[in-house]
Amino acid sequence: MNADGVRPPIEEQLRQAGLPPLPRTAWLEIDQDALAGNLRTVRDLVGPRVEVSAVVKADGYGHGLEVAARTFVAGGAGRLCVATLDEALALRRAGITAPVLILFSIPAAEVPAAAADGFELVAADPDLAMDILEAWRRRDVAGRDVPGRPGSGRELLIHLEVETGLTRAGIKPERIAEAAGAISETTGVRLVGIWSHLASAEDPAVSAEQERVLLVAAAALSKAGIPSPTMHMAASGGLFAGTSRHQGMVRAGLCLYGELAQDLPVSAAAASAAALLRPAMTLKARALRILDVAPGTAVGYGGRWRAERPSRIATLPVGYGDGWIRGYQPGASALVEGRRVPLAGTVAMDALAVDVTDVPSAGMESEFVLLGSHGEERISAEELAWRRNTISWEVLVGMAHRLPRVYHSGREVRGIRTMVGEALVREDPQV
């Protein structure tokens, strides 16, 4: 921050932090304070007896896997949730030792190595559960339990997924005791969770029926003499709509990134928490060129947009190759100098055009915002989702890997990720 209170250009901020420069004039800014604050809000909402597991799959919902994970663990998340084995491995290779739950099945051959890394696995089908246990029994202890690995010598930890109505994965309640019994009979394996996922978090009746089925499955374990493990069903939707009890754990995803589903009816109990959520992602760009054009000038592929007056057209280096898709046109906007300006022409793979005629102060050094806030104006993920008939999740995770991520905390730049790699300012202990 300069003496006059104005932030220096992003290039100068990176230089002052000793970080590599931007490779292009389009980038995502990720607010780590917002991520940490959102986690704190969720923890306050559920109370101290409920564990908050942070979902960081899909590259931390597009925000950056490593930075999102470190921020959430530092803020008190009990574990991290990912969808795939390679996402879990990426966390370990980044030096993150927190518990990691892989929410979808992994190849049975990888089970011993996954257990050695301390990953918690999901059994979502009776046959797959048997495959997991067989792979564990056949493991080569000398080759798999490697000294120095985070999970060496640990038991295999399993969460049983129950089919309650989403019809995507899960074991029918009547077979849960069978699967759990096989786990309890296998040396070195422990059942640590029983869970499901809401199909319609906004619908109290549908959600209540799903929770009833999950409780039936839990009762079946108790009847079979199997100690009841942690139950978890609520994700962001059930948590803020109040349609699922917190049980022993919640799997917070979208809300940790400052967003909620567009049509989610927030419960009275969660209303104040919802108001505290802050979006953490901003998409910015600077113009490659600003050109004065005459009336009738065609802009973009197909000439679908023509200037109706003498106009100034700014070309921004962002396109559908970056996740800013053609479906945003017609009707989408950018923000510059605190004002909305309309897009002009067809979105290309690597560029789009903006009509800045009504903002004469817009120049080559101006920062354009395509997602996020500028002055009193805001373009939200919800607005972009509405324009392309989708959901906020898809807007966030659709931001391409090639877009640089610049991480900041308060007024300080803390890191940058480009296609070449990630460079972070490390002053705190690794988590």
C-alpha positions as CSV (number, residue, x, y, z in Angstrom):
1,M,0.0,0.0,0.0
2,N,1.4,3.4,-1.0
3,A,1.6,6.3,1.4
4,D,-1.6,7.8,-0.1
5,G,-3.5,4.6,0.6
6,V,-3.6,3.4,-3.0
7,R,-2.5,-0.1,-3.8
8,P,0.5,-0.2,-6.3
9,P,0.0,-2.2,-9.5
10,I,0.0,-6.0,-9.1
11,E,3.4,-6.2,-10.8
12,E,4.9,-4.0,-8.1
13,Q,3.2,-5.9,-5.3
14,L,4.7,-9.1,-6.6
15,R,8.1,-7.6,-6.9
16,Q,8.0,-6.2,-3.3
17,A,7.0,-9.7,-2.1
18,G,10.0,-11.3,-3.9
19,L,7.6,-13.3,-6.1
20,P,7.8,-14.1,-9.8
21,P,6.1,-11.7,-12.2
22,L,2.7,-12.3,-13.9
23,P,3.1,-14.0,-17.3
24,R,0.1,-12.2,-18.6
25,T,-2.2,-9.3,-17.8
26,A,-5.1,-11.5,-16.7
27,W,-5.2,-13.1,-13.2
28,L,-7.3,-14.4,-10.4
29,E,-6.8,-12.8,-6.9
30,I,-7.6,-15.2,-4.0
31,D,-8.3,-13.6,-0.7
32,Q,-6.9,-15.9,2.0
33,D,-8.5,-13.7,4.8
34,A,-11.9,-14.4,3.2
35,L,-11.2,-18.1,3.2
36,A,-10.1,-18.1,6.8
37,G,-13.1,-15.9,7.8
38,N,-15.5,-18.2,6.1
39,L,-14.1,-21.2,7.9
40,R,-14.4,-19.3,11.2
41,T,-18.0,-18.5,10.4
42,V,-18.9,-22.2,9.8
43,R,-17.1,-23.3,13.0
44,D,-19.0,-20.7,15.0
45,L,-22.3,-21.9,13.4
46,V,-21.9,-25.6,14.2
47,G,-20.3,-25.2,17.6
48,P,-17.2,-26.7,19.3
49,R,-18.5,-30.3,19.4
50,V,-18.9,-30.7,15.6
51,E,-15.9,-31.2,13.4
52,V,-15.6,-29.1,10.3
53,S,-14.0,-30.9,7.3
54,A,-13.0,-28.6,4.5
55,V,-13.7,-29.7,1.0
56,V,-10.8,-28.7,-1.3
57,K,-11.5,-30.9,-4.3
58,A,-11.4,-29.6,-7.9
59,D,-8.3,-27.4,-7.1
60,G,-9.9,-25.9,-4.0
61,Y,-13.0,-25.0,-6.1
62,G,-10.7,-23.2,-8.5
63,H,-9.0,-21.2,-5.8
64,G,-5.9,-23.3,-5.6
65,L,-5.6,-26.6,-3.8
66,E,-2.5,-26.1,-1.7
67,V,-3.3,-22.5,-0.5
68,A,-6.9,-23.3,0.3
69,A,-5.9,-26.5,2.2
70,R,-3.2,-24.7,4.2
71,T,-5.6,-21.8,5.1
72,F,-8.4,-24.1,6.2
73,V,-6.1,-26.3,8.3
74,A,-4.5,-23.3,9.9
75,G,-8.0,-22.1,10.8
76,G,-9.0,-25.3,12.5
77,A,-10.4,-27.6,9.9
78,G,-10.3,-31.2,11.3
79,R,-9.7,-32.8,7.9
80,L,-9.6,-32.1,4.2
81,C,-11.9,-33.8,1.7
82,V,-11.0,-34.4,-1.9
83,A,-12.5,-36.5,-4.7
84,T,-9.6,-38.3,-6.1
85,L,-6.4,-40.1,-5.0
86,D,-4.2,-37.7,-7.0
87,E,-5.7,-34.7,-5.3
88,A,-4.8,-36.3,-1.9
89,L,-1.3,-37.1,-3.1
90,A,-0.8,-33.5,-4.2
91,L,-1.6,-32.4,-0.7
92,R,1.0,-34.7,0.8
93,R,3.6,-33.7,-1.7
94,A,3.0,-30.1,-0.7
95,G,3.9,-31.1,2.8
96,I,0.3,-31.0,4.2
97,T,0.0,-33.7,6.9
98,A,-3.6,-33.1,8.0
99,P,-6.1,-36.0,7.7
100,V,-7.5,-36.4,4.2
101,L,-10.7,-38.1,3.3
102,I,-11.0,-39.3,-0.4
103,L,-14.8,-39.1,-1.1
104,F,-14.9,-41.4,-4.1
105,S,-13.5,-44.9,-4.6
106,I,-9.9,-45.4,-5.6
107,P,-8.4,-48.4,-7.4
108,A,-8.1,-51.3,-5.0
109,A,-4.4,-51.8,-5.9
110,E,-3.7,-48.3,-4.5
111,V,-5.3,-49.0,-1.1
112,P,-2.1,-50.0,0.8
113,A,-0.2,-47.0,-0.5
114,A,-3.1,-44.7,0.3
115,A,-3.3,-46.0,3.8
116,A,0.5,-45.5,4.2
117,D,-0.1,-41.8,3.4
118,G,-2.7,-41.6,6.0
119,F,-5.7,-41.2,3.7
120,E,-9.2,-42.1,4.8
121,L,-11.1,-44.1,2.2
122,V,-14.8,-44.5,1.3
123,A,-16.5,-47.8,0.7
124,A,-19.6,-47.0,-1.4
125,D,-20.5,-50.4,-2.6
126,P,-20.5,-53.9,-0.9
127,D,-18.2,-55.4,-3.6
128,L,-15.9,-52.5,-3.6
129,A,-15.7,-52.8,0.2
130,M,-14.6,-56.4,-0.1
131,D,-12.0,-55.4,-2.7
132,I,-10.6,-52.7,-0.4
133,L,-10.3,-55.2,2.5
134,E,-8.7,-57.9,0.2
135,A,-6.2,-55.4,-1.1
136,W,-5.3,-54.5,2.5
137,R,-4.9,-58.1,3.6
138,R,-2.5,-58.7,0.6
139,R,-0.4,-55.6,1.2
140,D,3.4,-55.9,1.2
141,V,4.1,-54.3,4.6
142,A,7.8,-54.0,3.8
143,G,7.1,-52.2,0.6
144,R,4.1,-50.1,1.6
145,D,4.8,-48.9,5.1
146,V,7.6,-46.6,4.4
147,P,9.4,-44.9,7.3
148,G,8.9,-41.2,7.3
149,R,5.7,-41.2,5.3
150,P,2.8,-39.4,7.2
151,G,0.7,-42.5,7.5
152,S,3.4,-45.2,8.1
153,G,2.2,-47.8,10.5
154,R,-1.4,-46.5,10.7
155,E,-4.4,-48.6,10.3
156,L,-6.7,-48.4,7.3
157,L,-9.5,-45.9,8.1
158,I,-12.8,-46.4,6.2
159,H,-16.0,-44.3,5.9
160,L,-19.1,-46.3,4.8
161,E,-21.3,-44.4,2.4
162,V,-25.0,-45.1,2.7
163,E,-27.4,-44.9,-0.2
164,T,-30.2,-42.6,1.1
165,G,-31.7,-41.2,-2.1
166,L,-29.1,-39.4,-4.2
167,T,-28.7,-42.6,-6.2
168,R,-25.1,-41.9,-7.0
169,A,-23.2,-44.1,-4.7
170,G,-23.7,-45.9,-1.4
171,I,-24.5,-49.1,0.3
172,K,-28.2,-50.0,1.0
173,P,-29.0,-49.8,4.7
174,E,-29.8,-53.5,4.9
175,R,-26.2,-54.3,3.9
176,I,-24.4,-51.8,6.0
177,A,-23.9,-54.2,9.0
178,E,-22.5,-56.8,6.7
179,A,-19.9,-54.4,5.3
180,A,-19.1,-53.0,8.7
181,G,-18.7,-56.5,10.1
182,A,-16.2,-57.4,7.5
183,I,-14.2,-54.3,8.4
184,S,-14.2,-55.1,12.1
185,E,-13.0,-58.6,11.4
186,T,-10.0,-57.4,9.3
187,T,-6.8,-56.7,11.3
188,G,-5.6,-53.1,11.0
189,V,-8.8,-51.7,9.6
190,R,-11.2,-49.4,11.4
191,L,-14.6,-48.0,10.6
192,V,-14.4,-44.3,11.4
193,G,-17.4,-42.8,9.6
194,I,-20.9,-43.5,8.2
195,W,-22.2,-40.9,5.8
196,S,-24.4,-39.8,3.0
197,H,-25.0,-36.7,0.8
198,L,-28.2,-34.7,0.4
199,A,-29.9,-34.7,-3.0
200,S,-32.0,-31.6,-2.5
201,A,-30.6,-29.7,0.5
202,E,-33.2,-27.0,-0.1
203,D,-36.1,-29.5,0.5
204,P,-36.8,-30.2,4.2
205,A,-39.0,-33.3,3.5
206,V,-36.6,-34.9,1.1
207,S,-33.6,-34.2,3.4
208,A,-35.4,-35.5,6.4
209,E,-36.2,-38.8,4.6
210,Q,-32.5,-39.2,3.7
211,E,-31.5,-38.5,7.2
212,R,-34.0,-41.1,8.5
213,V,-32.4,-43.7,6.2
214,L,-28.9,-42.8,7.4
215,L,-30.1,-43.3,11.0
216,V,-31.6,-46.6,10.1
217,A,-28.2,-47.7,8.8
218,A,-26.6,-46.4,12.0
219,A,-29.1,-48.4,14.1
220,A,-28.3,-51.5,12.1
221,L,-24.6,-51.2,13.2
222,S,-25.6,-50.8,16.8
223,K,-27.9,-53.9,16.6
224,A,-25.0,-55.9,15.2
225,G,-22.8,-54.8,18.2
226,I,-20.6,-52.5,16.1
227,P,-19.5,-49.3,17.8
228,S,-21.1,-46.3,16.1
229,P,-18.6,-44.2,14.1
230,T,-18.9,-40.5,13.3
231,M,-22.0,-39.7,11.2
232,H,-21.9,-36.9,8.6
233,M,-24.4,-35.8,6.1
234,A,-24.5,-32.0,6.0
235,A,-22.5,-30.1,3.4
236,S,-22.9,-26.3,2.7
237,G,-26.6,-26.6,1.6
238,G,-27.8,-28.7,4.5
239,L,-25.8,-26.6,6.9
240,F,-27.2,-23.2,5.9
241,A,-30.7,-24.4,5.0
242,G,-31.0,-26.1,8.3
243,T,-32.2,-29.3,6.6
244,S,-29.7,-31.6,8.1
245,R,-28.4,-32.0,11.7
246,H,-24.7,-31.4,12.1
247,Q,-24.2,-34.9,13.5
248,G,-20.5,-35.3,14.4
249,M,-19.1,-33.6,11.4
250,V,-20.0,-31.3,8.5
251,R,-18.3,-31.3,5.1
252,A,-18.2,-27.6,4.2
253,G,-17.5,-26.8,0.6
254,L,-19.0,-24.0,-1.4
255,C,-19.6,-21.8,1.7
256,L,-15.9,-21.8,2.6
257,Y,-15.3,-20.0,-0.6
258,G,-17.9,-17.4,0.2
259,E,-20.8,-18.6,-1.9
260,L,-24.1,-20.4,-1.4
261,A,-26.5,-22.0,-3.9
262,Q,-28.6,-19.4,-5.7
263,D,-32.0,-21.0,-4.7
264,L,-31.0,-22.1,-1.2
265,P,-33.5,-20.9,1.5
266,V,-31.2,-19.9,4.4
267,S,-32.6,-20.9,7.8
268,A,-33.2,-18.3,10.5
269,A,-30.6,-19.9,12.6
270,A,-27.9,-19.6,9.9
271,A,-29.0,-16.1,8.5
272,S,-26.4,-14.1,10.4
273,A,-23.6,-16.6,9.5
274,A,-24.6,-16.4,5.8
275,A,-24.3,-12.7,5.9
276,L,-20.7,-13.0,7.1
277,L,-19.6,-15.2,4.1
278,R,-17.2,-13.3,1.8
279,P,-16.4,-14.5,-1.8
280,A,-12.6,-15.1,-2.1
281,M,-12.1,-15.0,-5.9
282,T,-11.7,-12.0,-8.2
283,L,-10.9,-12.2,-11.9
284,K,-9.0,-9.2,-13.2
285,A,-7.4,-8.2,-16.4
286,R,-5.8,-5.2,-18.2
287,A,-6.5,-4.3,-21.7
288,L,-4.2,-5.4,-24.5
289,R,-5.5,-2.5,-26.7
290,I,-8.0,0.3,-26.6
291,L,-9.2,1.3,-30.0
292,D,-11.5,4.1,-31.2
293,V,-13.9,2.8,-33.9
294,A,-16.4,4.4,-36.2
295,P,-20.1,3.6,-36.3
296,G,-20.9,0.4,-38.1
297,T,-17.5,-1.3,-37.2
298,A,-17.9,-5.0,-36.6
299,V,-16.2,-6.5,-33.5
300,G,-15.3,-10.1,-33.0
301,Y,-16.0,-13.4,-34.8
302,G,-19.0,-13.4,-37.1
303,G,-19.4,-9.6,-36.8
304,R,-22.4,-10.1,-34.5
305,W,-21.7,-6.9,-32.7
306,R,-21.4,-3.5,-34.5
307,A,-20.8,-0.1,-33.1
308,E,-23.9,2.0,-33.2
309,R,-21.9,5.2,-32.4
310,P,-18.3,6.3,-32.3
311,S,-17.0,3.8,-29.7
312,R,-13.9,2.8,-27.7
313,I,-13.3,-0.9,-27.6
314,A,-10.9,-2.5,-25.1
315,T,-9.5,-6.0,-25.8
316,L,-8.9,-8.1,-22.7
317,P,-6.7,-11.2,-22.6
318,V,-9.4,-13.5,-21.2
319,G,-11.6,-16.0,-23.1
320,Y,-13.3,-19.4,-23.0
321,G,-9.8,-21.0,-22.7
322,D,-9.7,-19.5,-19.2
323,G,-13.2,-20.5,-18.3
324,W,-14.9,-17.3,-19.2
325,I,-17.2,-18.9,-21.7
326,R,-19.0,-17.8,-24.8
327,G,-22.3,-18.4,-23.0
328,Y,-21.9,-15.2,-21.0
329,Q,-22.7,-13.3,-24.2
330,P,-24.9,-11.5,-25.0
331,G,-25.5,-9.4,-21.8
332,A,-22.4,-9.9,-19.7
333,S,-20.5,-7.0,-18.3
334,A,-17.1,-6.0,-16.9
335,L,-16.3,-3.4,-14.2
336,V,-13.8,-0.7,-14.8
337,E,-13.2,2.5,-12.8
338,G,-16.1,1.4,-10.6
339,R,-18.6,1.3,-13.4
340,R,-20.2,-1.5,-15.5
341,V,-19.4,-1.7,-19.1
342,P,-20.9,-4.1,-21.7
343,L,-19.0,-6.8,-23.5
344,A,-18.9,-6.3,-27.3
345,G,-18.8,-9.2,-29.8
346,T,-18.2,-12.9,-29.4
347,V,-15.9,-14.3,-26.6
348,A,-12.9,-15.9,-28.2
349,M,-10.6,-18.6,-26.7
350,D,-8.1,-16.1,-25.5
351,A,-9.7,-12.6,-25.7
352,L,-12.9,-10.7,-25.3
353,A,-13.9,-7.1,-26.1
354,V,-15.5,-4.5,-23.9
355,D,-17.2,-1.2,-24.9
356,V,-15.7,1.5,-22.7
357,T,-17.1,4.5,-24.6
358,D,-19.0,5.7,-21.5
359,V,-15.9,5.5,-19.2
360,P,-13.4,7.9,-20.8
361,S,-11.0,7.5,-17.9
362,A,-10.5,3.8,-18.7
363,G,-7.0,3.2,-20.0
364,M,-4.3,0.7,-20.5
365,E,-3.3,0.7,-16.8
366,S,-6.9,0.3,-15.6
367,E,-7.9,-3.0,-13.9
368,F,-11.0,-4.6,-15.4
369,V,-13.0,-7.0,-13.1
370,L,-14.9,-9.8,-14.7
371,L,-15.8,-11.6,-11.4
372,G,-15.7,-9.7,-8.1
373,S,-16.1,-6.1,-6.9
374,H,-14.9,-2.7,-8.1
375,G,-16.1,0.3,-6.1
376,E,-19.8,-0.1,-5.4
377,E,-20.4,-2.5,-8.3
378,R,-20.1,-6.3,-8.1
379,I,-20.3,-9.2,-10.6
380,S,-21.0,-12.3,-8.6
381,A,-20.6,-16.0,-9.3
382,E,-24.3,-16.2,-8.9
383,E,-24.9,-13.6,-11.7
384,L,-22.5,-15.4,-14.0
385,A,-24.2,-18.7,-13.3
386,W,-27.6,-17.3,-14.1
387,R,-26.3,-16.0,-17.4
388,R,-25.1,-19.5,-18.5
389,N,-27.9,-21.4,-16.8
390,T,-25.7,-23.2,-14.4
391,I,-24.6,-23.1,-10.8
392,S,-22.0,-21.1,-8.9
393,W,-19.9,-24.2,-8.3
394,E,-19.3,-24.6,-12.1
395,V,-18.3,-20.9,-12.4
396,L,-15.6,-21.2,-9.8
397,V,-14.2,-24.6,-10.7
398,G,-14.3,-23.7,-14.4
399,M,-11.6,-21.1,-14.0
400,A,-8.8,-22.6,-16.0
401,H,-5.5,-23.7,-14.5
402,R,-3.6,-21.5,-16.9
403,L,-5.1,-18.4,-15.2
404,P,-2.5,-17.2,-12.7
405,R,-3.6,-17.2,-9.1
406,V,-2.3,-14.3,-6.9
407,Y,-2.9,-15.0,-3.2
408,H,-3.1,-12.2,-0.7
409,S,-3.8,-11.7,3.0
410,G,-4.9,-8.3,4.1
411,R,-2.8,-5.8,2.1
412,E,0.1,-8.2,1.5
413,V,0.6,-10.5,-1.5
414,R,1.4,-14.0,-0.2
415,G,2.0,-16.1,-3.3
416,I,1.5,-16.7,-7.0
417,R,0.7,-19.8,-9.1
418,T,1.2,-20.0,-12.8
419,M,1.6,-22.8,-15.3
420,V,5.2,-22.9,-14.4
421,G,4.6,-23.6,-10.7
422,E,3.6,-22.1,-7.3
423,A,5.7,-19.7,-5.2
424,L,4.5,-18.8,-1.7
425,V,5.8,-16.4,0.9
426,R,6.4,-18.9,3.8
427,E,6.6,-17.3,7.2
428,D,4.3,-19.6,9.1
429,P,5.0,-23.3,10.0
430,Q,3.7,-25.8,7.4
431,V,0.5,-27.5,8.3
